[in-house]
Amino acid sequence: MAKDLITEALQTIHLQHGKDLKEVGQYLNMKYRIDAEPMVLQKRLQKMLQEGKAVA
């Protein structure tokens, strides 16, 4: 998956810092004015994790 703003936010905020997906959504909304639904973030996270397992 390409490194876009949502992917980078999920990696840094959720995976590295252990924050909730709600906080990822708040960060995207406040910094970039991207209104991401929690379901979209969850699906994106699942896809990232599946691709990570396939590579590893």
Summary of the structure (lengths in Angstrom):
residues: 56
radius of gyration: 10.9
end to end distance: 14.6
largest distance: 33.7
contacts: 139
relative contact order: 0.18
helix: 75%
strand: 0%
